[in-house]
Amino acid sequence: MNGNMNIDKRVEATTRTGRSAWVTGAGSGIGRSLALRLAQEGWNVAVSARTVRDLATLAAEASDRIHPFPLDVTDAEAVLATVVSIEDHLGPLDLAVLNAGSYARDSAAQFDSAAFRSTVEVNLMGSVHCLAAVMPRLLMRRAGHIAVVSSVAGYVGLPGAAAYGASKAALMNMCEALYPELAAHNVRLSLINPGFVDTPLTQKNDFPMPFLISTDAAVDHIMAGLKSRHFEIAFPWKMVLSLKFLAVLPARLRFAVTRRMVRD
């Protein structure tokens, strides 16, 4: 996909004023709800996802503020073309929320390198491609805000999430490395680490999800965090503290806990 889509001419006349945001993974779940919330608060929101139908129904909910740009974030050339197209239509981006991601349970007994690569391509390289397209523009302007969506699963290795957790841990490390350089050029970087959120993706899970929260509650946390000066936006707090505590336990104690998560 090249990310281009027919856009009503009135869009160009009405959306070059005000703040412009780009949300990836906006077809469902957190991305969709966040895009709607941003639109409600007066942002002009470019939304990207692979499924055109999902973007069309999203745009229909706020046609004057939400503008679809279909995209597969694993395609680096398409990502760059999409960012160029978004700024051509909406003006310079003030905020980019890199939210596209996927999850598939894995195991040591059925470890699949192709499936692992697929998860990394979406969760990690998808954000890398977006950063490569967006960062030079914000650095040149010495302005803007990037928010990368990772997960509390990146804090510690959890059975069933070897690929997912590895991709999210990599996002955390990458953001920590980039933060000082971006800050030196007046570009903000936020790291968003949600716990379990009730979305179409998590509804497929067949295991307990402690401290599950609604999508609206997750967006409340994200919006508050984006308006703050905090680097990390992590929620819900009980899940965050539980996994951060687990991560600092001695290995013997940590594995005593995670062994209980292994399926027979």
C-alpha positions as CSV (number, residue, x, y, z in Angstrom):
1,M,0.0,0.0,0.0
2,N,1.3,3.5,-0.8
3,G,-0.9,5.1,1.9
4,N,-2.7,7.4,-0.5
5,M,-6.5,7.7,-0.4
6,N,-9.0,10.1,-2.0
7,I,-9.4,13.0,0.4
8,D,-12.2,15.5,0.1
9,K,-11.0,18.9,-1.2
10,R,-12.6,20.6,1.8
11,V,-10.1,18.8,4.0
12,E,-7.2,20.9,2.6
13,A,-9.1,24.1,3.3
14,T,-10.1,23.3,6.8
15,T,-7.4,21.2,8.4
16,R,-4.2,23.2,7.7
17,T,-5.0,25.2,10.9
18,G,-4.8,23.7,14.3
19,R,-2.8,20.8,15.7
20,S,-2.1,17.7,13.5
21,A,-1.6,14.2,14.8
22,W,-0.9,10.8,13.3
23,V,-2.1,7.6,14.9
24,T,-1.0,4.2,13.6
25,G,-2.8,1.0,14.5
26,A,-6.0,3.1,14.5
27,G,-8.3,0.5,13.0
28,S,-9.4,-0.8,16.4
29,G,-8.7,-0.9,20.1
30,I,-6.6,1.8,21.8
31,G,-5.6,3.5,18.5
32,R,-9.1,3.9,17.3
33,S,-10.4,5.3,20.7
34,L,-7.3,7.6,21.0
35,A,-7.9,9.0,17.5
36,L,-11.5,9.8,18.3
37,R,-10.5,11.4,21.6
38,L,-7.9,13.6,19.9
39,A,-10.5,14.6,17.3
40,Q,-12.9,15.5,20.0
41,E,-10.3,17.8,21.5
42,G,-9.8,19.7,18.2
43,W,-6.9,17.8,16.7
44,N,-6.8,17.0,12.9
45,V,-6.0,13.3,13.0
46,A,-4.4,11.2,10.3
47,V,-5.2,7.6,11.0
48,S,-3.4,4.5,9.6
49,A,-4.1,0.8,9.6
50,R,-4.0,-2.0,7.1
51,T,-7.7,-2.5,6.9
52,V,-9.4,0.2,4.7
53,R,-12.9,-0.7,6.0
54,D,-11.9,0.0,9.6
55,L,-10.4,3.3,8.7
56,A,-13.5,4.3,6.7
57,T,-15.9,3.6,9.6
58,L,-13.6,5.5,12.0
59,A,-13.5,8.5,9.7
60,A,-17.3,8.4,9.4
61,E,-17.5,9.1,13.2
62,A,-15.7,12.4,12.9
63,S,-15.4,13.2,9.2
64,D,-14.2,16.7,9.6
65,R,-11.3,15.8,11.9
66,I,-10.2,12.2,11.1
67,H,-8.5,11.4,7.8
68,P,-7.6,7.9,6.7
69,F,-4.3,6.9,5.3
70,P,-4.2,3.1,4.8
71,L,-0.8,1.7,5.6
72,D,1.2,-1.5,6.4
73,V,3.9,-0.2,8.8
74,T,6.2,-3.1,7.9
75,D,6.7,-1.4,4.4
76,A,9.4,1.3,5.0
77,E,8.9,3.0,1.6
78,A,5.1,3.1,2.1
79,V,5.6,4.6,5.6
80,L,7.7,7.4,4.2
81,A,5.3,8.1,1.4
82,T,2.4,8.2,3.9
83,V,4.1,10.7,6.1
84,V,4.8,12.9,3.1
85,S,1.2,12.6,2.1
86,I,-0.1,13.4,5.6
87,E,1.9,16.6,5.9
88,D,1.0,17.6,2.4
89,H,-2.7,17.4,3.4
90,L,-2.7,18.3,7.1
91,G,0.4,20.4,7.5
92,P,3.4,19.7,9.8
93,L,2.8,16.9,12.3
94,D,2.7,18.0,15.9
95,L,2.2,14.5,17.3
96,A,2.8,11.0,16.1
97,V,1.5,8.1,18.1
98,L,3.1,4.9,17.0
99,N,0.6,2.3,18.2
100,A,0.6,-0.5,15.5
101,G,1.2,-3.9,17.1
102,S,0.2,-7.5,17.2
103,Y,0.4,-10.5,19.6
104,A,0.4,-14.2,19.1
105,R,1.0,-16.6,22.0
106,D,4.2,-18.7,21.6
107,S,5.9,-21.5,23.4
108,A,9.3,-23.3,23.6
109,A,7.7,-26.5,22.4
110,Q,6.4,-24.8,19.2
111,F,9.0,-22.1,18.7
112,D,8.6,-20.7,15.2
113,S,11.2,-18.3,13.8
114,A,8.9,-17.1,11.1
115,A,6.2,-16.2,13.6
116,F,8.8,-14.5,15.8
117,R,10.0,-12.5,12.8
118,S,6.4,-11.5,12.0
119,T,5.8,-10.1,15.5
120,V,9.1,-8.2,15.5
121,E,8.4,-6.8,12.0
122,V,5.1,-5.3,13.2
123,N,5.8,-4.3,16.8
124,L,9.5,-3.2,16.5
125,M,10.3,-2.5,12.9
126,G,6.9,-0.9,12.3
127,S,7.8,1.7,14.8
128,V,11.3,2.0,13.5
129,H,10.0,2.7,10.0
130,C,7.7,5.4,11.4
131,L,10.4,7.0,13.5
132,A,12.8,7.0,10.5
133,A,10.1,8.9,8.5
134,V,9.0,11.3,11.2
135,M,12.1,12.1,13.3
136,P,14.0,14.1,10.6
137,R,11.1,16.4,10.1
138,L,10.6,17.1,13.8
139,L,14.3,17.5,14.4
140,M,14.6,20.0,11.5
141,R,11.7,22.0,12.9
142,R,12.9,21.6,16.5
143,A,9.4,20.9,17.6
144,G,6.9,18.1,17.9
145,H,6.0,15.1,20.1
146,I,6.4,11.3,19.4
147,A,4.7,8.7,21.5
148,V,5.7,5.0,21.1
149,V,3.3,2.4,22.4
150,S,5.2,-0.5,24.0
151,S,3.7,-2.7,26.9
152,V,4.4,-3.6,30.5
153,A,5.2,-7.1,29.0
154,G,8.6,-5.5,28.1
155,Y,9.5,-5.3,31.8
156,V,10.1,-9.0,32.3
157,G,10.1,-12.2,30.3
158,L,6.7,-14.0,30.6
159,P,5.9,-17.5,29.3
160,G,3.8,-17.3,26.1
161,A,5.2,-13.9,25.1
162,A,8.8,-14.5,24.1
163,A,8.4,-12.7,20.7
164,Y,5.9,-10.1,22.0
165,G,7.9,-9.3,25.1
166,A,11.2,-9.1,23.2
167,S,9.7,-6.7,20.7
168,K,8.3,-4.5,23.5
169,A,11.5,-4.6,25.5
170,A,13.4,-3.5,22.4
171,L,11.0,-0.5,22.0
172,M,11.7,0.6,25.6
173,N,15.4,0.4,25.2
174,M,15.3,2.2,21.9
175,C,13.2,5.0,23.3
176,E,15.5,5.4,26.3
177,A,18.4,5.8,23.9
178,L,16.7,8.3,21.6
179,Y,15.2,10.5,24.4
180,P,18.2,12.6,25.3
181,E,19.0,13.4,21.7
182,L,15.5,14.3,20.8
183,A,15.1,16.4,24.0
184,A,18.3,18.3,23.0
185,H,16.5,19.4,19.8
186,N,13.2,20.3,21.6
187,V,11.4,17.1,20.4
188,R,9.4,15.3,23.0
189,L,9.4,11.5,23.3
190,S,6.9,9.5,25.4
191,L,6.9,5.8,26.0
192,I,3.4,4.3,26.6
193,N,3.3,1.0,28.5
194,P,-0.2,-0.3,28.9
195,G,-1.2,-3.4,30.8
196,F,-4.2,-5.5,29.8
197,V,-6.8,-3.4,27.9
198,D,-10.1,-4.7,26.8
199,T,-9.7,-4.6,23.0
200,P,-10.5,-7.0,20.1
201,L,-6.9,-8.2,20.3
202,T,-7.0,-9.1,24.0
203,Q,-10.5,-10.6,23.7
204,K,-8.8,-13.4,21.8
205,N,-6.7,-14.3,24.9
206,D,-7.6,-17.6,26.6
207,F,-5.7,-16.9,29.9
208,P,-6.4,-14.7,32.9
209,M,-5.7,-11.0,32.4
210,P,-5.3,-9.3,35.8
211,F,-6.2,-5.7,36.3
212,L,-7.9,-5.5,32.9
213,I,-9.2,-2.0,32.1
214,S,-11.5,-0.6,29.4
215,T,-10.3,1.2,26.3
216,D,-11.7,4.5,27.5
217,A,-9.8,4.2,30.8
218,A,-6.6,3.5,28.8
219,V,-7.2,6.5,26.6
220,D,-7.8,8.7,29.8
221,H,-4.3,7.6,31.0
222,I,-2.7,8.2,27.7
223,M,-4.2,11.7,27.2
224,A,-3.2,12.7,30.7
225,G,0.3,11.4,30.1
226,L,0.7,13.2,26.7
227,K,-0.2,16.5,28.4
228,S,2.3,15.9,31.2
229,R,6.1,16.1,30.9
230,H,6.6,12.5,31.9
231,F,8.7,10.1,29.7
232,E,6.8,7.0,30.7
233,I,3.0,6.6,30.6
234,A,2.3,3.3,32.3
235,F,-1.0,1.9,33.5
236,P,-2.9,0.5,35.4
237,W,-0.7,1.1,38.4
238,K,-1.3,-2.3,40.0
239,M,-0.1,-4.1,36.9
240,V,2.9,-1.8,36.5
241,L,4.0,-2.3,40.1
242,S,3.5,-6.0,40.0
243,L,5.7,-6.5,36.9
244,K,8.3,-4.0,37.9
245,F,8.6,-5.8,41.3
246,L,8.8,-9.2,39.5
247,A,11.6,-7.9,37.3
248,V,13.8,-6.9,40.2
249,L,13.4,-10.1,42.1
250,P,16.4,-12.5,42.2
251,A,16.1,-15.0,39.3
252,R,15.3,-17.9,41.6
253,L,12.2,-16.1,43.0
254,R,11.2,-14.6,39.7
255,F,11.2,-18.0,37.9
256,A,9.3,-19.5,40.8
257,V,6.5,-17.1,39.9
258,T,6.7,-17.4,36.1
259,R,6.8,-21.2,36.2
260,R,3.2,-21.0,37.4
261,M,2.3,-19.3,34.1
262,V,3.5,-22.3,32.0
263,R,0.8,-24.4,30.3
264,D,1.0,-28.2,30.5
